[in-house]
Amino acid sequence: MELNYKSFGEGYPIIILHGLFGTLDNWQTIAKKLAENYLVYIVDQRNHGRSPHEDRFDYEAMADDLQAFLESQWIYEAHIIGHSMGGKTAMQFALNYPDLVNQLIVVDIAPKAYEGGHQAIFEALFSLDLPSIKNRKQADAALLTQIPDFGVRQFLLKNLTNDKQGGYKWKMNLPVIYENYSEILAVIESEDTFDNPTLFIRGGQSNYIVDEDLTQIKSLFPAAELTTVAGANHWVHAAAPKELLAVVTNFLSQD
């Protein structure tokens, strides 16, 4: 499994992991800012972006992917940042490979199990007749009735790429993501703990992390802190990039 990635800057390594339906480009702006002081890698997780498509899709597999990626880059310790699904991958990785993680940052996700909330998105994406689509504007119009939020549509349409046979195709492995959706909602569990500095960041307008989650968070990450970026929704890096960058930079500077 050779994950697709981009890197910026030089210095101590940071690895950033995107969320469900995302790609490494979602975090490029933040990565370039952090690259003023660090060597920053943004990575497509399996079945997303330009990384390989595989039938297996769960956090243990994605944690192993990340371990193999670090090894391929001759990285033996790094800061790990993950958002949403990427945050759960980051948690699993830190619990499985604690010696490889210096500081852990998890953005707007808790280790708990979640109820599904993407069914309408899956239905909309599967409804697109990709071979007949001539441009992204047409694809956007086709999604409009099922996904009224413009920002969400644009986020999803970043997954479209030209098909040599005509029309478009998905970069992501949509069927496998759908079939394994329950794995992405699943709880992160371990008999071990990750004891290094850990920061959980939540959006002030998001309900993905609530105060009651702190007990479960602390049971796995005893040194964890929780901070809130006021006014931000679940996509904290898009809604409040400057504020998020300030929180991340301050936390990492404590190393």
MARBA-3410 file (N, C-alpha, C, O; in Angstrom, 1 decimal):
255
0.8,-1.2,0.0,0.0,0.0,0.0,0.9,1.2,0.0,1.5,1.6,1.0 ~ 1.0,1.9,-1.1,1.8,3.1,-1.2,0.8,4.3,-1.3,0.2,4.6,-2.4 ~ 0.7,5.0,-0.2,-0.3,6.1,-0.1,0.2,7.3,-1.0,1.4,7.6,-1.0 ~ -0.8,8.0,-1.6,-0.5,9.2,-2.3,-0.3,10.3,-1.3,-1.0,10.4,-0.3 ~ 0.7,11.2,-1.6,1.0,12.3,-0.6,1.6,13.5,-1.3,2.1,13.4,-2.5
1.6,14.6,-0.6,2.4,15.8,-1.0,3.1,16.2,0.3,2.7,15.9,1.4 ~ 4.3,16.8,0.1,5.1,17.3,1.3,5.5,18.7,1.0,5.7,19.2,-0.1 ~ 5.7,19.4,2.1,6.1,20.8,2.1,7.0,21.1,3.3,6.9,20.5,4.3 ~ 8.0,22.0,3.0,8.8,22.5,4.1,9.9,21.5,4.5,10.2,20.6,3.8 ~ 10.5,21.8,5.6,11.5,21.0,6.2,11.5,21.1,7.7,11.1,22.1,8.3
12.1,20.1,8.4,12.1,20.2,9.8,11.5,18.9,10.4,11.5,17.9,9.8 ~ 11.0,19.0,11.6,10.3,17.9,12.3,9.1,17.5,11.5,8.3,18.4,11.1 ~ 8.8,16.2,11.3,7.7,15.8,10.4,6.3,15.9,11.1,6.1,15.6,12.3 ~ 5.3,16.4,10.3,3.9,16.3,10.7,3.2,15.6,9.6,3.4,15.8,8.4 ~ 2.3,14.7,10.0,1.4,14.0,9.0,0.0,14.4,9.3,-0.5,14.4,10.4
-0.7,14.8,8.2,-2.1,15.2,8.3,-3.0,14.3,7.5,-2.7,14.0,6.3 ~ -4.1,13.9,8.2,-5.0,12.9,7.6,-6.4,13.5,7.4,-6.9,14.1,8.4 ~ -7.0,13.5,6.2,-8.3,14.0,5.9,-9.4,13.2,6.4,-9.2,12.0,6.9 ~ -10.6,13.7,6.2,-11.8,13.0,6.7,-12.5,12.2,5.5,-12.0,12.1,4.4 ~ -13.7,11.6,5.9,-14.5,10.8,4.9,-14.9,11.7,3.7,-15.2,12.8,3.8
-14.7,11.1,2.5,-15.0,11.7,1.2,-14.0,12.8,0.9,-14.1,13.5,-0.1 ~ -12.9,13.0,1.7,-12.0,14.0,1.5,-10.8,13.6,0.7,-10.7,12.4,0.3 ~ -9.8,14.5,0.5,-8.5,14.2,-0.1,-7.5,15.1,0.6,-7.8,15.9,1.4 ~ -6.3,14.8,0.3,-5.2,15.5,0.9,-5.3,17.0,0.7,-4.8,17.8,1.5 ~ -5.8,17.4,-0.5,-5.9,18.8,-0.9,-6.8,19.6,0.1,-6.6,20.8,0.2
-7.7,19.0,0.9,-8.5,19.7,1.8,-7.6,20.4,2.9,-8.1,21.4,3.4 ~ -6.4,19.9,3.1,-5.6,20.4,4.2,-4.4,21.1,3.6,-3.4,21.4,4.4 ~ -4.3,21.4,2.3,-3.1,22.0,1.7,-2.8,23.4,2.3,-1.6,23.7,2.5 ~ -3.8,24.2,2.5,-3.6,25.6,3.0,-3.0,25.5,4.3,-2.0,26.2,4.6 ~ -3.5,24.7,5.2,-3.0,24.6,6.6,-1.6,24.0,6.5,-0.7,24.5,7.2
-1.4,23.0,5.7,-0.1,22.3,5.6,1.0,23.3,5.1,2.1,23.3,5.7 ~ 0.7,24.2,4.2,1.7,25.1,3.7,2.1,26.2,4.8,3.2,26.6,4.9 ~ 1.1,26.5,5.6,1.4,27.4,6.7,2.3,26.7,7.8,3.3,27.3,8.2 ~ 2.0,25.5,8.1,2.8,24.8,9.1,4.2,24.5,8.5,5.1,24.3,9.3 ~ 4.3,24.4,7.2,5.6,24.1,6.6,6.6,25.2,6.7,7.8,25.0,6.4
6.2,26.3,7.3,7.2,27.4,7.5,8.1,27.0,8.7,9.2,27.5,8.8 ~ 7.7,26.0,9.5,8.5,25.5,10.6,8.7,24.0,10.7,9.4,23.5,11.5 ~ 7.9,23.2,9.8,8.0,21.8,9.9,8.0,21.2,8.5,7.8,21.9,7.5 ~ 8.4,19.9,8.4,8.2,19.1,7.2,6.8,18.5,7.3,6.6,17.6,8.1 ~ 5.9,18.9,6.4,4.5,18.5,6.5,4.1,17.6,5.4,4.3,17.9,4.2
3.5,16.5,5.7,3.0,15.5,4.7,1.5,15.6,4.8,0.9,15.4,5.9 ~ 0.8,15.7,3.7,-0.7,15.5,3.6,-0.8,14.2,2.8,-0.2,14.1,1.7 ~ -1.7,13.4,3.2,-1.8,12.0,2.7,-3.2,11.7,2.3,-4.2,12.0,3.1 ~ -3.4,11.0,1.2,-4.7,10.4,0.8,-4.8,9.1,1.5,-3.9,8.2,1.3 ~ -5.8,8.8,2.3,-6.0,7.5,2.9,-6.6,6.5,1.9,-7.1,6.9,0.9
-6.4,5.3,2.2,-6.9,4.2,1.2,-8.3,4.5,0.8,-9.2,4.9,1.6 ~ -8.6,4.2,-0.4,-9.9,4.3,-1.1,-10.3,5.8,-1.2,-11.5,6.1,-1.4 ~ -9.4,6.7,-1.0,-9.7,8.1,-1.2,-8.6,8.8,-2.1,-7.5,8.3,-2.2 ~ -9.0,9.9,-2.8,-8.0,10.6,-3.6,-7.3,9.7,-4.6,-8.0,8.9,-5.3 ~ -6.0,9.8,-4.6,-5.2,9.0,-5.6,-4.5,7.8,-4.9,-3.6,7.2,-5.5
-4.9,7.5,-3.7,-4.3,6.3,-3.0,-5.0,5.0,-3.5,-6.1,5.1,-4.1 ~ -4.4,3.9,-3.4,-4.9,2.6,-3.9,-6.3,2.3,-3.3,-6.7,2.7,-2.2 ~ -7.1,1.6,-4.1,-8.4,1.1,-3.8,-8.2,-0.3,-3.2,-7.6,-1.2,-3.9 ~ -8.8,-0.6,-2.1,-8.7,-1.9,-1.5,-10.1,-2.3,-0.9,-10.9,-1.4,-0.5 ~ -10.4,-3.6,-0.9,-11.6,-4.1,-0.3,-11.7,-3.9,1.2,-12.8,-3.6,1.7
-10.6,-3.9,1.9,-10.7,-3.7,3.3,-10.6,-2.2,3.6,-9.9,-1.5,3.0 ~ -11.5,-1.8,4.6,-11.6,-0.4,4.9,-12.0,-0.2,6.3,-13.2,-0.2,6.6 ~ -11.0,-0.2,7.2,-11.3,0.0,8.6,-10.1,0.7,9.3,-9.0,0.9,8.6 ~ -10.2,1.0,10.5,-9.1,1.8,11.2,-7.9,1.1,11.4,-6.8,1.6,11.4 ~ -8.0,-0.2,11.7,-6.7,-1.0,11.9,-5.9,-1.0,10.6,-4.7,-0.9,10.6
-6.6,-1.2,9.5,-5.9,-1.2,8.2,-5.3,0.2,7.9,-4.2,0.2,7.4 ~ -6.1,1.2,8.2,-5.6,2.6,7.8,-4.4,3.0,8.8,-3.5,3.7,8.4 ~ -4.4,2.5,10.0,-3.3,2.7,10.9,-2.1,2.0,10.4,-1.0,2.5,10.5 ~ -2.2,0.7,9.9,-1.1,0.0,9.3,-0.6,0.7,8.1,0.6,0.7,7.8 ~ -1.5,1.3,7.3,-1.1,2.0,6.1,-0.2,3.2,6.5,0.9,3.4,5.9
-0.5,3.9,7.6,0.2,5.0,8.0,1.6,4.6,8.5,2.6,5.2,8.3 ~ 1.6,3.5,9.3,2.9,2.9,9.7,3.8,2.6,8.6,5.0,2.9,8.6 ~ 3.3,2.0,7.5,4.1,1.7,6.3,4.5,2.9,5.6,5.6,3.0,5.1 ~ 3.7,4.0,5.6,4.0,5.2,5.0,5.2,5.9,5.7,6.2,6.3,5.1 ~ 5.2,5.9,7.1,6.3,6.5,7.8,7.6,5.8,7.5,8.6,6.4,7.4
7.4,4.4,7.5,8.6,3.6,7.3,9.2,3.9,5.9,10.4,4.0,5.7 ~ 8.3,4.1,4.9,8.8,4.4,3.5,9.5,5.7,3.4,10.3,5.9,2.5 ~ 9.1,6.6,4.3,9.7,8.0,4.3,10.9,8.1,5.3,11.4,9.2,5.5 ~ 11.3,7.0,5.9,12.3,7.0,6.9,12.0,7.9,8.1,12.9,8.6,8.6 ~ 10.7,7.9,8.5,10.3,8.7,9.6,10.1,7.8,10.8,9.3,6.8,10.7
10.7,8.1,11.9,10.6,7.2,13.0,9.9,7.8,14.2,9.7,7.2,15.3 ~ 9.4,9.1,14.0,8.6,9.8,15.0,8.0,11.0,14.3,8.7,11.7,13.6 ~ 6.8,11.3,14.6,6.2,12.5,14.0,5.0,13.0,14.8,4.5,12.3,15.7 ~ 4.6,14.2,14.6,3.3,14.7,15.1,2.2,14.2,14.1,2.5,14.3,12.9 ~ 1.1,13.8,14.6,0.0,13.3,13.8,-1.2,14.2,14.0,-1.6,14.4,15.1
-1.8,14.7,12.9,-3.0,15.5,12.9,-4.1,14.7,12.1,-3.8,14.4,10.9 ~ -5.3,14.6,12.6,-6.3,13.9,11.8,-7.7,14.6,12.0,-8.0,14.9,13.2 ~ -8.4,14.7,11.0,-9.8,15.3,11.1,-10.8,14.2,10.8,-10.7,13.5,9.8 ~ -11.8,14.2,11.7,-13.0,13.3,11.5,-12.5,11.9,11.3,-11.9,11.3,12.2 ~ -12.8,11.2,10.2,-12.3,9.9,9.9,-10.8,9.8,10.1,-10.3,8.9,10.7
-10.1,10.8,9.6,-8.7,10.9,9.8,-8.3,11.0,11.2,-7.2,10.5,11.6 ~ -9.1,11.6,12.0,-8.9,11.7,13.5,-8.9,10.3,14.1,-8.2,10.0,15.0 ~ -9.9,9.5,13.7,-10.0,8.2,14.2,-8.8,7.3,13.8,-8.3,6.5,14.5 ~ -8.4,7.5,12.5,-7.2,6.8,12.1,-6.0,7.2,12.9,-5.2,6.3,13.3 ~ -5.9,8.5,13.2,-4.8,9.0,14.0,-4.8,8.4,15.4,-3.8,8.1,16.0
-6.0,8.3,16.0,-6.2,7.7,17.3,-5.7,6.3,17.3,-4.9,5.9,18.2 ~ -6.2,5.5,16.3,-5.9,4.1,16.3,-4.4,3.9,16.1,-3.8,3.0,16.7 ~ -3.8,4.8,15.2,-2.3,4.7,15.0,-1.6,5.0,16.3,-0.6,4.3,16.6 ~ -2.0,6.0,17.0,-1.2,6.4,18.2,-1.3,5.3,19.3,-0.4,5.0,20.0 ~ -2.5,4.6,19.3,-2.7,3.5,20.3,-1.9,2.2,19.8,-1.4,1.5,20.7
-1.8,2.0,18.5,-1.1,0.8,18.0,0.4,1.0,17.9,1.2,0.1,18.1 ~ 0.8,2.2,17.6,2.2,2.5,17.4,2.7,3.8,18.2,3.1,4.8,17.6 ~ 2.5,3.7,19.5,2.8,4.9,20.3,4.2,5.5,20.2,4.4,6.7,20.3 ~ 5.2,4.6,19.9,6.6,5.1,19.8,6.8,5.9,18.6,7.8,6.7,18.5 ~ 5.9,5.9,17.6,6.0,6.7,16.4,5.4,8.0,16.5,5.5,8.9,15.5
4.7,8.3,17.6,3.9,9.6,17.7,4.5,10.4,18.8,4.5,9.9,20.0 ~ 4.8,11.6,18.5,5.3,12.6,19.5,4.1,13.3,20.1,3.8,13.1,21.3 ~ 3.4,14.0,19.3,2.1,14.7,19.8,1.0,14.4,18.8,1.2,14.3,17.6 ~ -0.2,14.2,19.4,-1.4,13.8,18.6,-2.4,15.0,18.6,-2.7,15.5,19.7 ~ -2.9,15.3,17.5,-4.0,16.3,17.4,-5.2,15.7,16.6,-5.0,15.2,15.5
-6.3,15.7,17.3,-7.6,15.1,16.7,-8.6,16.2,16.5,-8.9,16.9,17.5 ~ -9.1,16.4,15.3,-10.0,17.5,15.0,-11.4,17.0,14.8,-11.7,16.3,13.9 ~ -12.2,17.4,15.7,-13.7,17.3,15.7,-14.2,15.8,15.5,-15.0,15.6,14.7 ~ -13.6,15.0,16.3,-14.1,13.6,16.4,-13.7,13.0,17.7,-12.6,13.3,18.2 ~ -14.5,12.1,18.3,-14.2,11.4,19.5,-14.0,10.0,19.2,-14.4,9.5,18.1
-13.5,9.2,20.1,-13.3,7.8,19.9,-14.6,6.9,19.9,-14.6,5.8,19.6 ~ -15.7,7.6,20.3,-17.0,6.8,20.4,-17.5,6.4,19.0,-17.1,6.8,18.0 ~ -18.5,5.5,19.1,-19.2,5.1,17.9,-20.2,6.2,17.6,-20.8,6.8,18.5 ~ -20.5,6.4,16.3,-21.4,7.4,15.8,-22.5,6.8,15.1,-22.4,5.7,14.5 ~ -23.7,7.5,15.1,-24.8,7.1,14.3,-24.6,7.6,12.8,-24.0,8.7,12.7
-25.0,6.9,11.9,-24.8,7.3,10.5,-25.6,8.5,10.1,-26.7,8.7,10.6 ~ -25.0,9.4,9.3,-25.6,10.6,8.9,-25.4,11.0,7.5,-25.6,12.1,7.0 ~ -24.8,10.0,6.7,-24.4,10.3,5.3,-25.3,9.5,4.3,-24.9,9.5,3.1 ~ -26.4,9.0,4.7,-27.2,8.2,3.7,-27.6,9.0,2.5,-27.5,8.6,1.4 ~ -28.1,10.2,2.8,-28.5,11.1,1.7,-27.4,11.4,0.7,-27.6,11.5,-0.5
-26.2,11.6,1.3,-25.0,11.8,0.4,-24.7,10.6,-0.4,-24.4,10.7,-1.6 ~ -24.7,9.5,0.2,-24.4,8.2,-0.6,-25.4,8.1,-1.7,-25.1,7.8,-2.9 ~ -26.7,8.3,-1.4,-27.7,8.1,-2.4,-27.5,9.1,-3.6,-27.7,8.8,-4.7 ~ -27.2,10.4,-3.2,-27.0,11.4,-4.2,-25.8,11.0,-5.1,-25.8,11.2,-6.3 ~ -24.7,10.6,-4.5,-23.5,10.2,-5.3,-23.7,9.0,-6.2,-23.3,9.0,-7.4
-24.4,8.0,-5.7,-24.7,6.9,-6.5,-25.7,7.2,-7.7,-25.7,6.5,-8.7 ~ -26.5,8.2,-7.5,-27.5,8.6,-8.5,-26.9,9.3,-9.7,-27.5,9.3,-10.7 ~ -25.7,9.8,-9.6,-25.1,10.5,-10.7,-24.7,9.5,-11.8,-24.1,8.5,-11.6 ~ -25.2,9.9,-13.0,-24.8,9.1,-14.2,-23.5,9.6,-14.8,-23.4,10.5,-15.7 ~ -22.4,9.2,-14.2,-21.1,9.7,-14.4,-20.7,9.7,-15.9,-20.1,10.6,-16.4
-20.9,8.6,-16.6,-20.5,8.6,-18.0,-21.1,9.7,-18.9,-20.5,10.1,-19.9 ~ -22.3,10.1,-18.5,-23.0,11.1,-19.3,-22.7,12.5,-18.9,-23.1,13.5,-19.6 ~ -22.0,12.7,-17.8,-21.8,14.1,-17.3,-20.7,14.8,-18.2,-19.6,14.2,-18.4 ~ -21.0,16.0,-18.6,-20.1,16.7,-19.5,-19.1,17.7,-18.8,-18.0,18.0,-19.3 ~ -19.6,18.1,-17.6,-18.7,19.1,-16.9,-19.2,19.1,-15.4,-20.2,18.5,-15.1
-18.4,19.8,-14.6,-18.7,19.8,-13.1,-20.0,20.6,-12.8,-20.7,20.3,-11.9 ~ -20.3,21.6,-13.6,-21.5,22.4,-13.4,-22.7,21.5,-13.6,-23.7,21.6,-12.8 ~ -22.7,20.6,-14.6,-23.8,19.7,-14.7,-23.9,18.7,-13.6,-25.0,18.4,-13.1 ~ -22.8,18.3,-13.1,-22.8,17.4,-11.9,-23.3,18.1,-10.7,-24.1,17.5,-9.9 ~ -22.9,19.3,-10.5,-23.4,20.1,-9.4,-24.9,20.3,-9.4,-25.6,20.2,-8.4
-25.5,20.6,-10.6,-26.9,20.8,-10.8,-27.6,19.5,-10.5,-28.7,19.5,-9.9 ~ -27.0,18.3,-10.8,-27.7,17.0,-10.6,-27.8,16.7,-9.1,-28.7,16.0,-8.7 ~ -26.8,17.2,-8.3,-26.8,17.0,-6.9,-27.7,18.0,-6.1,-27.9,17.7,-4.9 ~ -28.1,19.0,-6.7,-28.7,20.2,-6.0,-29.9,19.8,-5.2,-30.0,20.2,-4.0 ~ -30.8,19.0,-5.7,-32.0,18.7,-5.0,-31.8,17.8,-3.8,-32.5,18.0,-2.8
-30.8,16.9,-3.9,-30.5,16.0,-2.8,-29.5,16.6,-1.7,-29.5,16.3,-0.6 ~ -28.6,17.5,-2.2,-27.6,18.1,-1.4,-27.7,19.6,-1.6,-27.0,20.2,-2.4 ~ -28.6,20.3,-0.9,-28.8,21.8,-1.1,-27.6,22.6,-0.7,-27.5,23.8,-1.2 ~ -26.8,22.2,0.2,-25.6,23.0,0.7,-24.5,23.1,-0.4,-23.9,22.1,-0.7 ~ -24.3,24.3,-0.9,-23.3,24.5,-1.9,-21.9,24.0,-1.5,-21.2,23.4,-2.3
-21.5,24.4,-0.3,-20.2,24.0,0.2,-20.0,22.5,0.2,-18.9,22.0,-0.2 ~ -21.0,21.8,0.7,-20.9,20.3,0.7,-20.8,19.7,-0.7,-20.0,18.8,-0.9 ~ -21.6,20.3,-1.6,-21.5,19.8,-3.0,-20.1,20.0,-3.6,-19.6,19.1,-4.2 ~ -19.6,21.2,-3.4,-18.2,21.4,-3.9,-17.2,20.6,-3.3,-16.3,20.1,-4.0 ~ -17.3,20.3,-2.0,-16.4,19.4,-1.3,-16.5,18.0,-2.0,-15.4,17.4,-2.2
-17.7,17.5,-2.2,-17.8,16.2,-2.8,-17.4,16.1,-4.2,-16.8,15.1,-4.6 ~ -17.6,17.1,-5.0,-17.3,17.1,-6.4,-15.8,17.2,-6.6,-15.3,17.0,-7.8 ~ -15.0,17.5,-5.6,-13.5,17.4,-5.7,-13.1,16.0,-6.0,-12.0,15.8,-6.4 ~ -14.0,15.0,-5.7,-13.7,13.6,-6.0,-13.9,13.2,-7.4,-13.5,12.1,-7.8 ~ -14.4,14.1,-8.3,-14.6,13.8,-9.7,-13.3,13.9,-10.4,-12.5,14.9,-10.2
-13.1,13.0,-11.4,-12.0,13.2,-12.3,-12.4,12.7,-13.7,-13.3,11.8,-13.8 ~ -11.7,13.1,-14.7,-12.1,12.8,-16.1,-11.8,11.3,-16.3,-10.8,10.7,-15.8 ~ -12.8,10.6,-17.0,-12.6,9.2,-17.4,-12.2,9.2,-18.8,-12.8,9.8,-19.7 ~ -11.1,8.4,-19.1,-10.6,8.3,-20.4,-11.7,7.7,-21.4,-11.6,7.9,-22.6 ~ -12.6,7.0,-20.8,-13.7,6.4,-21.6,-14.8,7.4,-22.0,-15.7,7.1,-22.7
-14.7,8.6,-21.4,-15.7,9.6,-21.5,-16.4,9.9,-20.2,-16.6,9.0,-19.4 ~ -16.9,11.1,-20.1,-17.5,11.5,-18.9,-16.6,11.6,-17.7,-15.4,11.9,-17.8 ~ -17.1,11.2,-16.5,-16.3,11.3,-15.3,-16.3,10.0,-14.5,-17.1,9.2,-14.8 ~ -15.4,9.9,-13.5,-15.4,8.8,-12.6,-15.0,9.4,-11.2,-14.5,10.5,-11.1 ~ -15.2,8.6,-10.2,-14.8,9.0,-8.8,-13.4,8.6,-8.6,-12.9,7.5,-9.0
-12.6,9.5,-8.0,-11.3,9.1,-7.5,-11.4,8.1,-6.3,-10.7,7.2,-6.2 ~ -12.4,8.4,-5.5,-12.6,7.5,-4.3,-13.3,6.2,-4.7,-13.9,6.1,-5.7 ~ -13.1,5.2,-3.9,-13.7,3.9,-4.1,-15.1,3.9,-3.4,-15.3,3.3,-2.3 ~ -16.0,4.6,-4.0,-17.3,4.8,-3.4,-18.1,3.5,-3.0,-18.6,3.5,-1.9 ~ -18.1,2.4,-3.8,-18.8,1.2,-3.4,-18.2,0.6,-2.1,-18.9,0.2,-1.2
-16.9,0.6,-2.0,-16.2,0.0,-0.8,-16.4,0.9,0.4,-16.7,0.4,1.5 ~ -16.4,2.2,0.2,-16.7,3.1,1.3,-18.1,2.9,1.8,-18.3,2.9,3.1 ~ -19.0,2.7,0.9,-20.4,2.5,1.3,-20.6,1.2,2.1,-21.2,1.1,3.1 ~ -20.0,0.1,1.5,-20.1,-1.2,2.1,-19.5,-1.3,3.5,-19.9,-2.1,4.3 ~ -18.5,-0.5,3.7,-17.8,-0.5,5.0,-18.1,0.7,5.9,-17.3,1.0,6.8
-19.2,1.4,5.6,-19.5,2.7,6.3,-19.6,2.4,7.8,-19.2,3.3,8.6 ~ -20.1,1.3,8.2,-20.3,1.0,9.6,-18.9,0.9,10.3,-18.8,1.2,11.5 ~ -17.8,0.5,9.6,-16.5,0.5,10.2,-16.0,1.9,10.5,-15.3,2.1,11.4 ~ -16.4,2.9,9.6,-16.0,4.3,9.8,-16.7,4.9,11.0,-16.2,5.8,11.7 ~ -17.9,4.4,11.3,-18.7,4.9,12.5,-18.3,4.3,13.8,-18.7,4.7,14.8
-17.5,3.2,13.7,-17.2,2.4,14.8,-16.3,3.0,15.9,-15.6,4.0,15.6 ~ -16.4,2.5,17.1,-15.7,3.0,18.2,-14.2,2.6,18.1,-13.9,1.6,17.5 ~ -13.3,3.5,18.6,-11.9,3.2,18.7,-11.6,2.6,20.1,-11.9,3.2,21.1 ~ -11.1,1.4,20.1,-10.9,0.6,21.3,-9.4,0.1,21.4,-8.8,-0.1,20.4 ~ -9.0,0.0,22.6,-7.6,-0.5,22.8,-7.5,-0.9,24.3,-8.0,-0.3,25.2
-6.7,-1.9,24.6,-6.3,-2.2,25.9,-5.2,-1.4,26.4,-4.9,-1.3,27.6 ~ -4.5,-0.6,25.5,-3.4,0.3,25.9,-3.9,1.7,25.9,-5.0,2.0,25.4 ~ -3.0,2.6,26.3,-3.3,4.0,26.3,-2.2,4.7,25.5,-1.1,4.2,25.4 ~ -2.5,5.9,25.0,-1.4,6.8,24.4,-1.2,7.9,25.4,-2.1,8.7,25.6 ~ 0.0,8.0,26.0,0.2,8.8,27.1,0.9,10.2,26.8,1.1,11.0,27.6
1.3,10.4,25.5,1.9,11.6,25.1,0.9,12.7,25.0,-0.3,12.5,25.0 ~ 1.4,14.0,24.9,0.5,15.1,24.8,-0.5,14.9,23.6,-0.1,14.6,22.5 ~ -1.8,15.2,23.9,-2.8,15.0,22.9,-3.8,16.1,23.0,-4.2,16.5,24.1 ~ -4.2,16.7,21.8,-5.1,17.8,21.8,-6.3,17.4,20.9,-6.2,17.0,19.8 ~ -7.5,17.5,21.5,-8.8,17.3,20.8,-9.3,18.7,20.5,-9.4,19.5,21.5
-9.6,19.0,19.3,-10.2,20.3,18.9,-11.6,20.1,18.3,-11.8,19.3,17.4 ~ -12.5,20.9,18.8,-13.9,20.8,18.3,-14.4,22.1,17.8,-13.9,23.2,18.2 ~ -15.3,22.1,16.8,-15.9,23.3,16.3,-17.0,23.7,17.3,-17.8,22.9,17.8 ~ -17.1,25.0,17.6,-18.1,25.5,18.5,-19.5,25.3,18.0,-20.5,25.2,18.8 ~ -19.7,25.1,16.7,-21.1,24.8,16.1,-21.2,23.4,15.7,-22.2,23.0,15.0
-20.3,22.6,16.1,-20.4,21.1,15.8,-20.8,20.3,17.1,-20.5,20.7,18.2 ~ -21.5,19.2,16.9,-21.9,18.4,18.0,-21.1,17.0,18.0,-21.5,16.1,18.6 ~ -20.0,17.0,17.2,-19.3,15.7,17.1,-18.6,15.3,18.4,-18.4,14.2,18.7 ~ -18.1,16.4,19.2,-17.5,16.1,20.5,-18.3,16.9,21.5,-18.4,18.1,21.4 ~ -18.9,16.2,22.5,-19.6,16.9,23.6,-18.8,16.7,24.9,-18.0,15.8,24.9
-19.2,17.5,25.9,-18.4,17.4,27.1,-18.4,16.0,27.7,-17.4,15.6,28.3 ~ -19.5,15.3,27.5,-19.6,13.9,28.1,-18.6,12.9,27.5,-18.3,11.9,28.1 ~ -18.0,13.3,26.3,-17.1,12.4,25.7,-15.7,12.4,26.4,-14.9,11.5,26.1 ~ -15.5,13.4,27.2,-14.1,13.5,27.8,-13.7,12.3,28.6,-12.5,11.9,28.7 ~ -14.7,11.6,29.3,-14.3,10.5,30.1,-13.8,9.4,29.2,-12.7,8.8,29.5
-14.4,9.1,28.1,-13.9,8.1,27.2,-12.6,8.5,26.5,-11.7,7.7,26.4 ~ -12.5,9.8,26.2,-11.2,10.3,25.6,-10.1,10.1,26.6,-9.0,9.6,26.2 ~ -10.3,10.5,27.8,-9.2,10.4,28.8,-8.9,8.9,29.2,-7.7,8.6,29.6 ~ -9.8,8.0,29.0,-9.5,6.6,29.3,-8.5,6.0,28.3,-7.7,5.1,28.6 ~ -8.4,6.6,27.1,-7.5,6.2,26.1,-6.3,7.1,25.9,-5.2,6.7,25.6
-6.5,8.4,26.2,-5.5,9.4,26.0,-5.5,10.3,27.3,-6.0,11.4,27.4 ~ -4.8,9.7,28.4,-4.8,10.4,29.7,-4.3,11.8,29.7,-4.8,12.6,30.6 ~ -3.5,12.2,28.8,-2.9,13.5,28.8,-3.7,14.5,27.8,-3.3,15.6,27.6 ~ -4.9,14.0,27.4,-5.6,14.8,26.4,-6.2,16.1,27.0,-6.6,16.2,28.1 ~ -6.1,17.1,26.1,-6.8,18.4,26.4,-7.9,18.6,25.3,-7.8,18.0,24.2
-8.9,19.4,25.7,-10.0,19.7,24.7,-10.1,21.2,24.6,-10.3,21.9,25.6 ~ -10.1,21.7,23.4,-10.3,23.1,23.1,-11.3,23.3,22.0,-11.5,22.4,21.2 ~ -12.0,24.4,22.1,-13.1,24.7,21.1,-12.7,25.9,20.3,-12.3,26.9,20.8 ~ -12.9,25.8,19.0,-12.8,26.9,18.1,-14.2,27.5,17.8,-15.0,26.9,17.1 ~ -14.4,28.6,18.5,-15.7,29.3,18.4,-16.2,29.6,17.0,-15.4,30.0,16.2
-17.5,29.3,16.7,-18.0,29.7,15.4,-17.8,28.7,14.3,-18.3,28.9,13.2 ~ -16.9,27.7,14.5,-16.6,26.7,13.5,-17.5,25.6,13.5,-18.0,25.1,14.6 ~ -17.8,25.0,12.3,-18.6,23.8,12.2,-17.6,22.6,12.2,-16.5,22.7,12.6 ~ -18.1,21.5,11.7,-17.3,20.2,11.8,-16.1,20.4,10.9,-15.0,19.8,11.2 ~ -16.1,21.1,9.8,-15.0,21.3,9.0,-14.2,22.5,9.5,-14.1,23.6,8.8
-13.6,22.4,10.6,-12.9,23.5,11.3,-11.8,24.1,10.5,-11.7,25.3,10.5 ~ -11.1,23.3,9.7,-10.0,23.8,8.9,-10.5,24.6,7.8,-9.7,25.5,7.3 ~ -11.7,24.5,7.3,-12.2,25.3,6.3,-13.0,26.5,6.8,-12.9,27.6,6.2 ~ -13.7,26.3,8.0,-14.5,27.4,8.5,-13.6,28.4,9.3,-14.0,29.6,9.3 ~ -12.6,28.0,9.9,-11.8,28.9,10.8,-10.3,28.5,10.7,-9.7,28.1,11.7
-9.7,28.6,9.5,-8.3,28.2,9.3,-7.3,28.9,10.1,-6.4,28.3,10.7 ~ -7.5,30.2,10.3,-6.5,31.0,11.1,-6.6,30.6,12.5,-5.5,30.5,13.2 ~ -7.8,30.5,13.0,-7.9,30.1,14.4,-7.4,28.7,14.7,-6.8,28.5,15.7 ~ -7.7,27.8,13.8,-7.2,26.4,14.0,-5.7,26.4,13.9,-5.1,25.7,14.7 ~ -5.1,27.1,13.0,-3.7,27.2,12.9,-3.0,27.7,14.1,-2.0,27.2,14.6
-3.6,28.7,14.7,-3.1,29.3,16.0,-3.1,28.3,17.1,-2.1,28.1,17.8 ~ -4.2,27.5,17.2,-4.3,26.5,18.3,-3.3,25.4,18.0,-2.6,24.9,19.0 ~ -3.2,24.9,16.8,-2.3,23.8,16.5,-0.8,24.3,16.7,-0.1,23.5,17.4 ~ -0.5,25.4,16.3,0.9,25.9,16.4,1.3,26.1,17.9,2.4,25.8,18.3 ~ 0.3,26.6,18.7,0.6,26.8,20.1,0.8,25.5,20.8,1.7,25.3,21.6
0.0,24.5,20.5,0.1,23.2,21.1,1.4,22.5,20.7,2.1,22.0,21.6 ~ 1.8,22.6,19.4,3.0,21.9,19.0,4.3,22.6,19.6,5.3,22.0,19.8 ~ 4.2,23.9,19.8,5.3,24.6,20.3,5.6,24.2,21.8,6.7,24.6,22.3 ~ 4.7,23.5,22.4,5.0,23.1,23.8,5.9,21.9,23.9,6.2,21.5,25.0 ~ 6.2,21.3,22.7,7.0,20.1,22.7,8.4,20.4,23.3,9.2,19.5,23.4
END
